[in-house]
Amino acid sequence: RIDPDSPTTLVPSCNTGYGLAYPPRRFVELAQQFGHRAYVHSICQDDYEPPMSALSGEVNSLADLACEASIVDLAKHPSDTCLCISDCHVIHVLDDAGACPPLLEEWDQDGDTVPNRVLDASGSQVTACEVPAAHTRVLRCDLGCHDPFQSYQPHGEGWYYNLSYTGVACPSVSFTPGYGPPAGAFSMVACP
């Protein structure tokens, strides 16, 4: 609605301690383009807890979707309930055909003692280096390996399973010092 005292402006929606607020019609129209993911709340309210809770819930639900699958199969060691082990392999794929960094060996996917070479997207040969499994020691032996309330630490040197907390627990692979991906490399997890 146009302000009758000032025909070039709109009537403010409210006047708060932060100043005047005007109808955000274009913002509302933009939000409506997001369908059920949109949330519109008036800034004229004194309490911002309801919209912030709704926004937090939406962000957490999206993060849960992104983090819902475990990336590594883990099982308790048969004789040590505080040790989680995996048959998975973590591979750093270098951006060239150079040698693997110290502590890593070329990946032998098929077990024939001949390292496997990999081709990148352009067809160039690159080196794939296997990271040894450190295995994962859990601090709560009574909980499962993938329990969101579990705490993780490496059992040895190399890669180990971990949860990163970014509002929700997301499964990830972590590395002890010296075993992380070299510059320009990407990492992958290969499970049988």
C-alpha positions in Angstrom: 0.0 0.0 0.0 1.3 3.5 -0.9 1.9 5.9 1.9 -0.7 8.7 1.5 1.7 11.2 3.1 4.6 10.2 0.8 3.3 8.9 -2.6 6.7 7.7 -3.7 7.0 5.2 -0.8 5.1 2.3 0.7 3.6 2.2 4.2 6.0 0.5 6.5 5.0 -2.9 7.8 6.3 -2.0 11.2 8.7 0.2 13.1 11.0 -1.8 15.4 14.0 -0.9 17.5 16.0 -1.8 14.4 14.1 0.7 12.2 11.3 0.7 9.6 10.5 -2.5 7.7 8.7 -2.4 4.4 6.7 -5.2 2.7 9.1 -7.6 1.1 6.8 -8.7 -1.8 9.7 -9.6 -4.1 11.4 -11.7 -1.4 8.1 -13.5 -0.7 7.6 -14.2 -4.4 11.2 -15.5 -4.7 10.7 -17.8 -1.6 7.5 -19.2 -3.2 9.7 -20.4 -6.1 11.3 -22.8 -3.6 8.0 -24.5 -2.9 7.8 -26.6 0.3 11.4 -25.6 1.1 10.5 -22.0 1.5 9.8 -20.4 4.9 8.5 -16.8 5.3 8.3 -15.1 8.6 7.7 -11.5 9.5 10.7 -9.5 10.8 8.1 -7.4 12.7 7.8 -10.2 15.3 9.7 -9.8 18.7 10.6 -13.5 18.8 12.8 -15.0 16.1 13.0 -18.4 17.7 10.2 -20.0 15.6 11.7 -19.1 12.2 15.2 -20.0 13.4 14.1 -23.4 14.7 12.3 -24.1 11.4 15.4 -23.1 9.4 17.7 -25.2 11.6 15.4 -28.2 11.2 15.4 -27.8 7.4 19.2 -27.5 7.3 19.6 -30.6 9.6 17.2 -32.6 7.5 19.1 -31.8 4.3 22.4 -32.6 6.1 21.0 -35.9 7.3 20.1 -36.8 3.7 23.6 -36.1 2.6 25.1 -38.1 5.5 22.8 -41.0 5.8 24.9 -43.7 4.3 28.1 -45.1 5.8 30.9 -44.8 3.4 32.9 -47.7 4.9 31.8 -51.1 6.0 33.0 -51.7 9.6 32.7 -54.6 11.9 34.0 -55.3 15.4 37.2 -57.3 15.5 36.3 -60.9 16.7 38.7 -60.7 19.7 38.6 -57.0 20.5 35.2 -55.3 20.9 36.9 -51.9 21.0 38.4 -52.3 17.5 36.5 -51.8 14.3 38.0 -53.2 11.1 37.2 -52.9 7.4 37.9 -54.8 4.2 37.7 -51.5 2.3 40.7 -49.8 0.6 41.4 -46.1 0.5 43.2 -45.0 -2.6 44.8 -41.7 -3.4 44.8 -41.1 -7.2 47.7 -38.8 -8.2 47.3 -36.2 -10.9 50.2 -37.8 -12.9 52.0 -41.1 -13.4 54.7 -40.3 -10.8 55.7 -42.5 -7.8 53.6 -42.8 -4.7 54.7 -40.7 -1.8 56.6 -42.3 1.1 54.5 -44.6 3.3 52.1 -45.5 0.4 52.3 -48.3 -2.1 50.9 -48.5 -5.6 47.5 -50.1 -5.5 47.3 -53.7 -6.5 43.5 -54.1 -6.9 43.5 -57.7 -8.2 46.2 -59.0 -5.9 48.5 -60.2 -8.7 51.5 -58.2 -7.3 51.5 -56.0 -10.3 50.4 -52.5 -9.4 47.3 -51.2 -11.3 47.6 -48.1 -13.4 44.5 -45.9 -13.7 43.4 -43.6 -16.6 42.1 -40.2 -15.8 39.2 -38.5 -17.6 41.4 -37.5 -20.5 42.9 -41.0 -20.9 46.3 -40.2 -19.4 47.8 -42.7 -17.1 47.9 -41.8 -13.4 49.2 -43.5 -10.3 46.9 -45.0 -7.7 48.4 -45.3 -4.2 46.9 -47.4 -1.5 46.7 -46.0 2.1 47.2 -48.7 4.7 44.3 -49.2 7.1 45.0 -47.9 10.6 41.7 -49.5 11.7 39.5 -47.7 14.1 39.6 -47.8 17.9 36.3 -46.9 19.5 36.1 -45.4 22.9 32.6 -46.9 23.8 33.1 -50.7 23.3 29.4 -51.3 24.2 28.3 -49.3 21.1 28.4 -50.3 17.5 31.0 -49.2 15.0 28.6 -46.8 13.2 26.8 -45.5 16.3 26.4 -41.7 16.1 27.3 -41.5 19.8 30.6 -43.3 19.3 34.0 -41.7 19.5 36.8 -42.7 17.1 40.5 -42.7 17.1 43.1 -44.4 14.9 44.5 -47.8 16.0 47.6 -47.5 13.9 49.0 -45.5 11.0 47.1 -44.8 7.8 43.3 -44.2 7.3 40.5 -44.7 9.8 36.8 -44.2 10.0 35.6 -41.1 11.7 32.5 -38.9 12.1 32.7 -35.2 11.3 30.3 -33.1 13.2 28.9 -30.2 11.1 25.6 -29.9 13.0 25.0 -33.6 12.3 27.3 -36.6 12.3 28.6 -37.3 8.8 30.7 -40.4 8.2 34.2 -39.8 6.8 37.6 -41.2 6.4 40.4 -39.5 8.3 44.2 -39.9 8.0 47.0 -40.0 10.5 49.9 -37.6 9.8 51.7 -38.4 6.5 48.9 -40.4 5.0 46.6 -37.7 3.7 46.1 -37.1 0.0 49.0 -35.4 -1.7 48.5 -32.1 -3.5 46.4 -32.5 -6.7 45.3 -36.0 -5.8 41.8 -37.2 -5.1 40.8 -40.0 -2.8 38.4 -42.9 -3.2 37.1 -45.7 -1.1 36.9 -49.2 -2.7 35.0 -51.8 -0.8 34.6 -55.5 -1.8 
